[in-house]
Structure formats: structure tokens, C-alpha cells
Amino acid sequence: MKKASIKQFLKPSWKKLLVLVIFMFIAFAGYIQSWGISGDEVELPKPLLYDVLTPFPFWILLMYLLVPVFIGDQIVRALVDGVFDWIPYGILTWFFLFIILVYFYLLACGIIFIVKKLSKKR
């Protein structure tokens, strides 16, 4: 691939940002729905939008969306087992959220790229 085509692939557009916002909404809604799985066991207060979002499958969509990230995470953990135990848990959480955001953006770029290619063939 040429450098220009990679630049074009990663260049932000309103379509890519819209898809990214949709992915982020799915992640936020899935996070809220995760309270039903573990929050009531540890007696955390119910999130504000939990009852509104309950009928929709956001948590399941989030799990399917994140499968590649989870697989990569498990491979890295197996390779560097115990090496990063000194890093506080909070930093790893922020790093993981950053990786998910980058993954969502790359996924949005890929989706828009495929849609453009398919629409040109018609």
C-alpha cells in the first residue's frame, strides 16, 4: 500500500466519525447493561439509564465487537505473564480504553472503505 492510500484510509470524515460515535454509544450502553450481570451481586447502585436500555442487546453487541480486542489481550497477557504486574490497575484500564477507541476508529475506517468500494461497483 502506498503512504497516500493509508493516509486517505485513516483520514477523518463525518461518516467515519458517525460510525465511531455509534460504536461508542454501543460500548456505553453495553457498559450500563453489564450492571445486570455483576452490579447487583456487589450491591452497586443501578445506573440511571439501565431500565431504558434493558430491552436492547447492547451488551451482546459490545461483546461481539470486542472479540478481536479480547483475543489480542489474552495473547499479549500469555506472552508477558507477570511482566507488568507492577503497573497499577487504573493505568491498565485507561490503556485498555485507549486501545478500544483506536480499534473502533480503525473498524469505522474499514467499514466506510468497504461501503465506498461496494458503492463504486454498482
BABATOR-594010 format. One record per atom (N, C-alpha, C): x, y, z. Coordinates in steps of 0.001 Angstrom, whole numbers, plus 500000, padded with zeros to 6 digits. Layout:
! residues N
XYZ ...
END
This chain:
! residues 122
500829498816500000 500000500000500000 500870501243500000 500403502222499310 501113503486499274 500785504302500513 501722505173500859 501538506023502029 500303506905501894 500046507384500680 498885508248500439 497578507486500651 497543506222500259 496303505457500430 496053505130501906 497129504907502656 496967504690504100 496482505972504763 497051507101504334 496617508400504867 495138508643504571 494731508323503364 493334508502502961 492421507575503761 492890506339503998 492109505366504772 491874505871506192 492887506476506800 492800506930508193 492282508353508356 492162509082507254 491728510481507318 490301510569507863 490103511397508899 488758511520509470 487759512122508478 486546511638508540 485440512208507778 484204512129508667 483163512824508277 481962512806509115 481345511411509149 481484510634508070 480936509269508051 481688508369509032 483004508480509025 483811507672509943 483533508063511391 483421509354511634 483145509812512991 481749509401513445 480789509376512522 479443508923512865 479455507443513261 480154506628512498 480264505201512830 480988505039514172 482031505836514400 482744505794515673 481823506155516834 481009507177516669 480060507573517722 479052506445517982 478613505771516935 477690504633517106 478364503531517918 479625503211517581 480358502200518344 480534502618519797 480823503893520022 480994504379521391 479675504329522161 478564504612521482 477260504501522139 476981503048522516 477282502114521609 477103500695521904 477950500307523114 479185500801523172 480068500494524297 479520501069525602 479039502306525560 478484502940526757 477227502206527230 476338501908526280 475103501210526633 475402499796527127 476368499128526508 476758497791526962 477356497818528350 478129498870528638 478698499028529972 477588499204531011 476593500009530672 475463500195531597 474726498871531801 474509498122530719 473795496848530840 474601495806531611 475918495970531704 476727494996532445 476400495017533935 475722496056534404 475314496098535804 474419494908536130 473571494505535194 472675493379535417 473405492064535585 474633492002535106 475416490777535202 476194490722536507 476779491858536905 477627491817538097 477286492866539149 476623493936538767 476387495039539699 475483494713540851 474459493921540594 473534493621541683 474146492643542685 475170491886542285 475833490957543202 476692491689544219 477314492770543805 478175493528544710 477457494754545266 476175494807545050 475299495849545589 475695497259545143 476033497397543871 476254498728543303 474903499335542955 474779500654543018 473502501266542639 473228501072541144 471948500929540815 471569500722539424 471849501987538620 472512501854537442 472775503030536601 471486503704536161 471580504982535895 470418505802535579 469632505284534378 470287504929533292 469602504516532065 469413503007531942 469680502258533003 469622500798532923 468246500302532463 467180500811533050 465833500343532701 465451500712531269 465928501845530789 465630502280529418 466344501390528403 467586501002528707 468405500244527761 468234498736527861 467566498256528896 467430496818529108 466837496053527925 465829496545527220 465239495744526131 466155495547524919 467228496306524831 468082496252523639 469334495420523908 469876494757522876 471014493839523087 472383494512523001 472553495655523659 473816496379523545 474996495610524137 474777494926525242 475873494190525872 476365493079524954 475453492377524321 475836491298523401 476559491879522189 476049492984521644 476727493641520522 478140494066520913 478289494596522116 479602495024522585 480554493837522686 480074492718523186 480931491545523303 481392491058521927 480482491033520953 480873490643519592 481851491643518979 481622492924519219 482521493950518692 483936493825519262 484030493434520525 485310493422521204 486049492085521148 485507491096520469 486167489788520397 487620489904519917 487918490626518824 489325490734518410 490219491387519467 489691492356520185 490480493017521238 490738492040522376 489726491272522758 489895490294523841 490896489216523453 490840488742522224 491789487721521765 493211488282521803 493388489484521279 494707490114521322 495191490323522746 494294490736523620 494631490945525023 495099489648525670 494408488558525407 494783487275526005 496126486774525480 496387487002524193 497678486597523619 498808487393524263 498617488711524381 499654489545524999 499848489150526459 498774488907527176 498895488503528592 499642487183528735 499401486251527810 500100484966527871 501590485134527583 501928486045526681 503332486253526315 504128486988527383 503483487910528084 504194488736529065 503656488511530474 503307487297530782 502711486959532075 503610487410533228 503091488272534056 503804488728535240 504762489879535013 505025490247533766 505994491305533480 505468492670533918 504176492911533731 503611494221534018 502791494243535303 503092493353536229 502346493320537492 502563494576538333 503642495297538085 503953496493538863 503123497698538431 502459497608537274 501659498734536785 500323498750537525 499938499906538081 498650499981538786 497479499646537863 496456499038538434 495304498587537658 494627499731536913 494548500903537520 493882502043536896 494537502470535596 495867502420535543 496580502785534312 496266501787533213 496226500505533563 495899499481532567 494479499661532039 493564500096532883 492192500344532442 492163501460531404 492863502555531660 492908503659530699 493600503240529411 494646502426529518 495332501933528328 494395501046527507 493651500178528183 492702499297527502 491606500118526811 491112501158527464 490105502025526846 490664502745525621 491925503149525679 492569503772524526 492669502785523365 493052501556523655 493155500517522616 491784500283521986 490737500242522795 489382500037522268 488977501203521376 489289502426521776 488955503595520958 489686503552519609 490960503200519621 491721503074518372 491124501967517518 490785500844518137 490170499728517418 488842500145516788 488005500850517541 486721501313517000 486936502249515814 487935503133515897 488190504047514787 488664503283513549 489585502330513743 490052501531512605 488914500712512008 488039500199512854 486878499456512372 485943500368511583 485733501581512062 484905502555511342 485530502893509990 486846503071509963 487543503342508688 487356502179507722 487480500963508230 487301499782507384 485888499664506847 484913499940507679 483515499858507240 483242500889506148 483677502111506340 483455503158505334 484209502824504046 485414502281504156 486189501883502986 485449500811502183 484930499801502865 484200498719502189 482923499242501552 482200500101502256 480965500670501703 481274501482500451 482361502263500468 482749503038499281 483087502125498117 483832501062498376 484209500131497309 482980499435496714 482056499036497582 480843498355497096 479935499303496327 479874500560496769 479009501513496070 479597501912494710 480920501869494555 481539502170493259 481294501061492241 481144499833492712 480917498700491803 479534498721491204 478601499389491819 477218499435491322 477112500416490256 
END
